[in-house]
Amino acid sequence: MRDKITAIDIGTTKIVALAGEKDEKGRVRIITKGTVPTPPKSVKRGVVQNIEQVSKAIKEAVEIAEKKSDIKFTSAYVGIAGQHIKSIQNSHSIFINSNDQLIKQEDVDKMTEEIKSITLEPGEEILDVIPQNFKVDMENGVSEPVGMHGKKLSGNYHIIIGEITSAKNIKRCIERIDISVNNLYLEPIASAEAVLTEDEKEAGVALVDIGGGTTDLAVYYDGVLRHTAVIPFGGDVITKDIKEAYQILNKHAEELKIECGTALSDFAKKDSLAVIPGISGREPKEISLSELSEVIQARMEEIINIINFEIINSGYRDKLAAGIALTGGGSLLENLQQLMKFITGLDVKLSKPANYASSGGARVHSPKLSTAVGLVMLGFSSNGDTFAGKRKSKKKSQKSGKSFKDFFGSVTQSVKQTAMNFFDDEDVEIDEL
């Protein structure tokens, strides 16, 4: 078992290098962090577009993390996403040939390996095979078949598939700076590892991770991953909408979204304005925050409707007692939880890594770092480690309503009333959603 695990998260808006270790209670804590912005146009919707630029940015993030600690990044667990990712459900069976017909771990491993021989489209590869449940002879719903007696073993599997070239490009970015890739993990699975409790996974929950380029979904029920999806829309598309609607620079559109944006136009202040500097000495622009919120809400409704479709398509929509766990940088958009709850009819909770994950010296108690923290945790579990101190959570009741005003009458959040002025914004550092 390794004492420390290193991980690299390559996002559309930022690249994160983390290292973690176990505390005395067996919990993962992050001991160092390096974060740099992703070079413009080098990663599009989770897919690497410029290997050289991304590799340089990864090296910079790693160097920042290494300078803060005595850790050397020689290998790393890495996340993968992108619209090329898809998942399918499949099943397979084998016969137990031993004299005593006792099912061993070798039998389960054999069946799992054999299912990887399914026919794929040209240029695709299997990224992960996740068991759902097993059947021993006529006994259905077996979670652990090892040690049981039977003639026939069957298994249902969730198979994650991606493009070979995309995975190779990610590995190439890492290997160019002399770091080997231990394993690639689907990003929503990593995020779920960092923010979901065992209670949530058992009760039924949809993990929704809104990043810069994609929105990732992972549905759990009865403690098992049941459905995954990568939606090719994230926070960047909202920024682009604002930029085009008001014909302003991308950096000003991003700042407007973060500082003044709200996902519910009903709660925007009608008389509030934001002042944006003109381009190259031109006249500044005054932007109504009410109109701005309408632009944001229109796009967010589109994204949420796709999320809702994927949840329904999973077949577990009516079994999600824990509703939706919302994470990722895009989850911080004001009033987003309320809008998502209204559209989906499910309870929505903002989820982030546990407080103790930040106790090692690196601040990671933020939805923006869920994927990176989860990669570290998956790194430990891949080495046979188990986690202590799993959090427990209480289930919340669901509500429904006919209008935003009726539904959110008790909401106290509001958009900032003070007008913004960005004339000196060149020196302001803003975290992207």
C-alpha positions as CSV (number, residue, x, y, z in Angstrom):
1,M,0.0,0.0,0.0
2,R,1.3,3.4,-0.9
3,D,1.6,6.0,1.8
4,K,0.7,8.9,-0.6
5,I,-1.4,9.2,-3.7
6,T,-1.0,11.8,-6.4
7,A,-3.7,12.8,-8.9
8,I,-4.1,15.2,-11.8
9,D,-7.5,16.7,-13.0
10,I,-7.4,18.2,-16.5
11,G,-10.4,20.5,-16.8
12,T,-11.7,22.8,-19.5
13,T,-11.0,25.9,-17.2
14,K,-8.4,24.7,-14.8
15,I,-5.8,22.0,-14.2
16,V,-5.3,20.7,-10.6
17,A,-2.5,18.6,-9.2
18,L,-3.2,17.0,-5.7
19,A,-1.4,14.7,-3.3
20,G,-3.1,13.0,-0.4
21,E,-2.4,10.7,2.5
22,K,-4.3,8.8,5.2
23,D,-4.8,10.4,8.6
24,E,-4.8,8.4,11.9
25,K,-8.5,7.6,11.4
26,G,-8.0,6.2,7.9
27,R,-9.5,9.2,6.2
28,V,-7.9,10.8,3.1
29,R,-6.6,14.3,3.6
30,I,-5.1,16.4,0.9
31,I,-1.6,17.6,1.8
32,T,-0.6,19.7,-1.2
33,K,-2.4,21.4,-4.2
34,G,-1.3,23.1,-7.4
35,T,-3.9,24.8,-9.6
36,V,-3.4,26.7,-12.9
37,P,-5.8,28.0,-15.6
38,T,-6.2,25.7,-18.6
39,P,-4.6,27.5,-21.6
40,P,-7.3,29.0,-23.9
41,K,-8.7,26.6,-26.5
42,S,-6.4,23.8,-25.4
43,V,-9.2,21.7,-23.8
44,K,-12.7,21.7,-25.4
45,R,-15.6,20.1,-23.6
46,G,-13.2,17.8,-21.6
47,V,-11.2,16.7,-24.7
48,V,-7.5,17.8,-25.1
49,Q,-7.0,19.9,-28.2
50,N,-3.4,21.0,-27.7
51,I,-1.1,18.5,-26.1
52,E,1.9,20.8,-25.8
53,Q,0.0,23.6,-24.1
54,V,-1.8,21.3,-21.8
55,S,1.4,19.4,-20.9
56,K,3.1,22.7,-20.0
57,A,0.2,23.7,-17.8
58,I,0.2,20.3,-16.0
59,K,3.9,20.7,-15.4
60,E,3.3,24.1,-13.8
61,A,0.5,22.8,-11.6
62,V,2.7,19.9,-10.5
63,E,5.6,22.1,-9.7
64,I,3.4,24.3,-7.6
65,A,2.2,21.3,-5.6
66,E,5.7,19.9,-5.3
67,K,7.1,23.2,-4.0
68,K,4.5,23.2,-1.2
69,S,5.6,19.8,0.1
70,D,8.3,17.1,-0.1
71,I,6.2,15.0,-2.6
72,K,7.5,14.2,-6.0
73,F,4.9,13.4,-8.7
74,T,6.3,10.3,-10.5
75,S,2.9,8.8,-11.3
76,A,-0.7,10.0,-11.0
77,Y,-4.4,9.0,-11.2
78,V,-6.1,11.0,-13.9
79,G,-9.7,11.9,-14.8
80,I,-11.3,11.5,-18.2
81,A,-14.5,13.1,-19.5
82,G,-15.8,14.5,-22.8
83,Q,-18.8,14.0,-25.1
84,H,-17.2,10.9,-26.6
85,I,-17.9,9.0,-23.3
86,K,-20.9,6.7,-23.4
87,S,-22.1,3.8,-21.2
88,I,-24.0,0.6,-21.9
89,Q,-25.5,-2.2,-19.8
90,N,-24.6,-5.8,-20.6
91,S,-24.7,-9.2,-19.0
92,H,-22.6,-12.4,-19.2
93,S,-22.6,-15.9,-17.8
94,I,-20.1,-18.7,-17.1
95,F,-20.4,-22.2,-15.8
96,I,-18.6,-23.3,-12.7
97,N,-16.4,-26.3,-13.6
98,S,-14.9,-27.1,-10.2
99,N,-15.9,-30.4,-8.6
100,D,-17.4,-28.7,-5.5
101,Q,-19.0,-26.0,-7.7
102,L,-17.8,-23.4,-5.2
103,I,-17.6,-19.9,-6.8
104,K,-14.2,-18.3,-6.3
105,Q,-12.9,-14.9,-7.0
106,E,-11.1,-16.3,-10.0
107,D,-14.5,-17.1,-11.5
108,V,-15.8,-13.6,-11.0
109,D,-12.7,-12.1,-12.5
110,K,-12.9,-14.5,-15.5
111,M,-16.5,-13.4,-16.2
112,T,-15.6,-9.7,-15.9
113,E,-12.7,-10.2,-18.3
114,E,-14.8,-12.1,-20.8
115,I,-17.4,-9.3,-21.0
116,K,-14.7,-7.0,-22.2
117,S,-14.7,-8.8,-25.5
118,I,-18.0,-7.1,-26.6
119,T,-18.0,-5.6,-30.1
120,L,-17.2,-1.9,-30.1
121,E,-17.3,0.8,-32.8
122,P,-14.0,1.5,-34.6
123,G,-11.7,3.8,-32.5
124,E,-13.4,2.9,-29.2
125,E,-12.2,1.2,-26.1
126,I,-13.6,0.1,-22.7
127,L,-12.5,2.4,-19.9
128,D,-14.2,0.6,-17.0
129,V,-16.4,-2.4,-16.3
130,I,-18.5,-2.0,-13.1
131,P,-20.5,-5.0,-11.7
132,Q,-24.2,-4.2,-10.9
133,N,-25.3,-7.5,-9.4
134,F,-25.0,-11.2,-9.9
135,K,-27.1,-14.3,-10.3
136,V,-26.2,-17.8,-9.0
137,D,-28.3,-20.4,-10.7
138,M,-31.8,-19.2,-10.0
139,E,-30.9,-16.8,-7.1
140,N,-31.2,-13.2,-8.3
141,G,-29.8,-10.0,-6.8
142,V,-26.6,-11.5,-5.4
143,S,-24.1,-8.8,-4.4
144,E,-21.2,-11.1,-3.5
145,P,-21.2,-14.5,-5.2
146,V,-17.8,-15.6,-3.9
147,G,-18.2,-18.5,-1.5
148,M,-21.6,-19.6,-2.8
149,H,-22.2,-22.9,-4.5
150,G,-23.7,-23.0,-8.0
151,K,-23.5,-24.4,-11.5
152,K,-24.0,-21.1,-13.3
153,L,-22.8,-17.6,-12.5
154,S,-24.3,-14.6,-14.3
155,G,-23.5,-10.9,-13.9
156,N,-25.0,-7.6,-15.0
157,Y,-22.4,-4.9,-15.8
158,H,-22.2,-1.1,-16.4
159,I,-19.6,-0.6,-19.2
160,I,-18.0,2.7,-19.8
161,I,-16.7,3.3,-23.3
162,G,-14.6,6.1,-24.8
163,E,-12.4,7.1,-27.8
164,I,-9.0,5.5,-27.9
165,T,-7.4,8.7,-29.2
166,S,-8.8,10.9,-26.4
167,A,-7.4,8.6,-23.7
168,K,-4.1,8.4,-25.5
169,N,-3.9,12.2,-25.8
170,I,-4.5,12.6,-22.0
171,K,-1.8,10.1,-21.3
172,R,0.6,11.8,-23.7
173,C,0.1,15.1,-21.9
174,I,1.1,13.5,-18.6
175,E,4.0,11.3,-19.9
176,R,5.6,14.2,-21.7
177,I,6.6,15.6,-18.3
178,D,7.9,12.2,-17.1
179,I,4.9,11.2,-15.0
180,S,3.3,7.8,-15.6
181,V,-0.5,7.3,-15.6
182,N,-1.6,4.8,-13.0
183,N,-5.2,4.7,-14.2
184,L,-7.9,6.8,-16.0
185,Y,-11.2,7.3,-14.1
186,L,-14.4,8.7,-15.4
187,E,-14.7,12.1,-13.8
188,P,-18.3,11.9,-12.4
189,I,-17.2,8.6,-10.6
190,A,-14.3,10.4,-9.1
191,S,-16.5,13.4,-8.0
192,A,-19.0,10.9,-6.5
193,E,-16.2,9.3,-4.5
194,A,-15.3,12.6,-2.9
195,V,-18.8,14.0,-2.1
196,L,-21.4,11.3,-1.8
197,T,-22.1,9.5,1.5
198,E,-22.8,5.8,1.7
199,D,-26.4,6.6,2.8
200,E,-26.9,8.7,-0.4
201,K,-25.7,5.9,-2.6
202,E,-27.9,3.3,-0.9
203,A,-31.0,5.5,-0.9
204,G,-30.6,6.6,-4.6
205,V,-28.9,9.8,-5.7
206,A,-27.9,11.5,-9.0
207,L,-24.5,13.1,-8.8
208,V,-24.4,16.2,-11.1
209,D,-21.0,17.8,-11.7
210,I,-21.2,21.0,-13.6
211,G,-17.7,21.9,-15.0
212,G,-16.5,24.4,-17.4
213,G,-16.9,22.3,-20.6
214,T,-19.2,19.4,-19.6
215,T,-21.8,18.4,-17.1
216,D,-21.2,14.9,-15.8
217,L,-23.8,12.6,-14.3
218,A,-23.6,9.5,-12.2
219,V,-26.7,7.7,-10.8
220,Y,-26.4,5.4,-7.8
221,Y,-29.0,3.2,-6.2
222,D,-28.7,0.5,-3.6
223,G,-25.0,1.3,-3.2
224,V,-24.2,0.6,-6.9
225,L,-23.4,2.8,-9.9
226,R,-26.4,2.4,-12.3
227,H,-26.0,5.1,-15.0
228,T,-23.4,7.6,-16.2
229,A,-23.5,10.3,-18.8
230,V,-21.4,13.2,-20.0
231,I,-23.4,16.2,-21.3
232,P,-21.4,18.5,-23.6
233,F,-22.5,21.8,-21.9
234,G,-21.0,23.5,-18.9
235,G,-20.3,26.9,-17.4
236,D,-18.4,28.0,-20.5
237,V,-21.5,27.9,-22.7
238,I,-23.2,30.4,-20.3
239,T,-20.2,32.7,-20.5
240,K,-20.4,32.5,-24.3
241,D,-24.1,33.4,-24.2
242,I,-23.4,36.5,-22.1
243,K,-20.5,37.5,-24.3
244,E,-22.5,37.3,-27.5
245,A,-25.7,38.8,-26.0
246,Y,-23.8,42.0,-24.9
247,Q,-20.9,42.0,-27.3
248,I,-18.3,42.1,-24.5
249,L,-15.0,40.4,-23.8
250,N,-15.0,36.9,-22.6
251,K,-13.3,37.8,-19.3
252,H,-16.0,40.4,-18.6
253,A,-18.7,37.9,-19.4
254,E,-17.1,35.4,-17.0
255,E,-16.9,38.1,-14.2
256,L,-20.6,39.1,-14.8
257,K,-21.7,35.5,-14.5
258,I,-19.8,34.9,-11.2
259,E,-20.3,38.2,-9.5
260,C,-23.9,39.1,-10.6
261,G,-25.3,36.0,-12.2
262,T,-28.4,34.2,-10.9
263,A,-30.1,31.1,-12.4
264,L,-33.6,32.6,-11.5
265,S,-34.6,35.8,-13.1
266,D,-37.5,36.2,-10.8
267,F,-35.1,37.0,-8.0
268,A,-32.9,39.4,-9.9
269,K,-33.1,43.1,-8.8
270,K,-34.9,44.9,-11.5
271,D,-33.2,48.3,-10.9
272,S,-29.6,47.0,-10.6
273,L,-26.9,47.6,-13.2
274,A,-23.4,46.4,-13.9
275,V,-20.9,48.7,-15.7
276,I,-18.6,47.0,-18.1
277,P,-15.6,48.8,-19.7
278,G,-15.7,49.4,-23.4
279,I,-13.2,47.6,-25.7
280,S,-10.0,49.6,-26.3
281,G,-11.2,52.9,-25.0
282,R,-14.8,52.7,-26.2
283,E,-17.7,53.8,-24.1
284,P,-18.5,51.5,-21.2
285,K,-21.7,49.5,-21.2
286,E,-24.5,49.3,-18.6
287,I,-26.0,45.9,-18.3
288,S,-29.3,45.2,-16.5
289,L,-28.9,42.4,-14.0
290,S,-32.5,41.4,-14.6
291,E,-31.8,40.9,-18.3
292,L,-28.5,39.2,-17.5
293,S,-30.3,36.7,-15.4
294,E,-32.8,35.9,-18.2
295,V,-29.9,35.0,-20.5
296,I,-28.4,32.7,-17.8
297,Q,-31.7,31.1,-16.9
298,A,-32.5,30.3,-20.5
299,R,-29.3,28.3,-20.9
300,M,-29.4,26.7,-17.5
301,E,-33.0,25.4,-18.1
302,E,-31.7,23.8,-21.3
303,I,-28.9,22.1,-19.4
304,I,-31.1,21.0,-16.6
305,N,-33.7,19.5,-19.0
306,I,-30.9,17.4,-20.5
307,I,-29.9,16.3,-17.0
308,N,-33.5,15.4,-16.2
309,F,-33.8,13.4,-19.5
310,E,-30.7,11.4,-18.6
311,I,-32.0,10.7,-15.0
312,I,-35.3,9.5,-16.4
313,N,-33.5,7.5,-19.1
314,S,-31.5,5.7,-16.3
315,G,-34.7,4.1,-15.1
316,Y,-34.1,5.2,-11.5
317,R,-35.8,8.6,-11.5
318,D,-38.5,7.5,-9.0
319,K,-36.0,5.7,-6.8
320,L,-33.8,8.6,-5.9
321,A,-34.7,9.2,-2.3
322,A,-31.6,11.4,-1.9
323,G,-32.4,13.4,-5.0
324,I,-29.6,15.3,-6.7
325,A,-26.1,16.0,-5.3
326,L,-24.9,19.1,-7.2
327,T,-21.1,19.8,-7.4
328,G,-18.4,21.3,-9.6
329,G,-17.6,24.9,-10.2
330,G,-20.8,25.6,-12.1
331,S,-22.8,24.5,-9.1
332,L,-21.9,27.8,-7.3
333,L,-24.2,29.8,-9.6
334,E,-26.7,31.6,-7.4
335,N,-30.2,30.1,-7.1
336,L,-29.2,27.1,-9.3
337,Q,-30.3,24.6,-6.6
338,Q,-33.8,26.1,-6.6
339,L,-34.1,26.2,-10.4
340,M,-33.0,22.5,-10.6
341,K,-35.3,21.5,-7.9
342,F,-38.3,23.2,-9.6
343,I,-37.6,21.6,-13.0
344,T,-36.7,18.0,-11.9
345,G,-39.0,17.8,-8.9
346,L,-36.1,16.2,-6.9
347,D,-34.4,17.5,-3.8
348,V,-31.1,19.2,-4.6
349,K,-28.1,19.5,-2.3
350,L,-24.8,21.4,-2.9
351,S,-22.1,18.8,-2.3
352,K,-18.4,19.2,-1.7
353,P,-15.4,17.3,-0.3
354,A,-15.5,16.7,3.5
355,N,-13.9,19.2,5.8
356,Y,-11.3,16.8,7.0
357,A,-10.0,16.5,3.4
358,S,-8.6,20.0,3.8
359,S,-6.9,19.3,7.1
360,G,-3.5,18.4,5.5
361,G,-2.6,21.9,4.5
362,A,-4.4,22.3,1.1
363,R,-7.8,23.9,1.0
364,V,-10.1,21.6,-1.0
365,H,-13.4,22.1,0.7
366,S,-15.0,23.4,-2.5
367,P,-17.2,21.9,-5.2
368,K,-14.6,23.1,-7.7
369,L,-12.2,20.4,-6.5
370,S,-14.5,17.4,-6.1
371,T,-13.1,15.6,-9.1
372,A,-9.5,16.0,-8.1
373,V,-10.1,14.9,-4.5
374,G,-12.1,11.9,-5.7
375,L,-9.2,10.9,-8.0
376,V,-6.9,10.7,-4.9
377,M,-9.5,8.7,-3.0
378,L,-9.9,6.3,-6.0
379,G,-6.1,5.9,-6.0
380,F,-6.1,4.7,-2.5
381,S,-9.1,2.3,-3.1
382,S,-7.4,0.8,-6.2
383,N,-4.5,-0.2,-3.9
384,G,-6.9,-2.2,-1.7
385,D,-7.4,0.6,0.9
386,T,-10.8,1.1,2.6
387,F,-12.0,4.4,4.0
388,A,-12.9,5.1,7.5
389,G,-15.1,7.8,8.8
390,K,-17.6,7.7,6.0
391,R,-20.1,10.5,6.5
392,K,-23.8,9.8,7.1
393,S,-26.5,12.1,5.9
394,K,-30.2,12.6,6.6
395,K,-32.7,12.4,3.7
396,K,-34.7,15.4,2.9
397,S,-38.3,15.5,1.8
398,Q,-39.3,16.5,-1.7
399,K,-41.7,19.3,-2.6
400,S,-43.4,20.5,-5.7
401,G,-45.1,23.7,-6.9
402,K,-46.7,25.5,-9.7
403,S,-44.7,28.7,-9.9
404,F,-41.3,30.1,-9.0
405,K,-42.7,32.6,-6.6
406,D,-44.9,30.1,-4.8
407,F,-42.3,27.4,-4.8
408,F,-39.5,29.6,-3.5
409,G,-41.4,32.0,-1.3
410,S,-39.1,31.2,1.6
411,V,-35.9,31.8,-0.3
412,T,-33.9,34.6,1.2
413,Q,-31.1,34.7,-1.4
414,S,-30.9,37.7,-3.6
415,V,-28.7,39.1,-6.3
416,K,-26.2,41.8,-5.3
417,Q,-27.9,45.2,-5.3
418,T,-24.8,47.3,-5.7
419,A,-23.8,48.1,-9.3
420,M,-20.5,46.7,-10.5
421,N,-17.6,48.6,-12.0
422,F,-14.9,46.7,-13.8
423,F,-12.6,49.5,-14.9
424,D,-9.7,48.1,-12.8
425,D,-10.5,44.5,-13.4
426,E,-7.2,43.6,-15.0
427,D,-5.7,43.0,-11.5
428,V,-8.7,41.1,-10.2
429,E,-8.5,37.3,-10.0
430,I,-11.8,35.6,-10.4
431,D,-12.3,31.8,-10.0
432,E,-14.3,30.4,-12.9
433,L,-17.5,28.5,-12.4
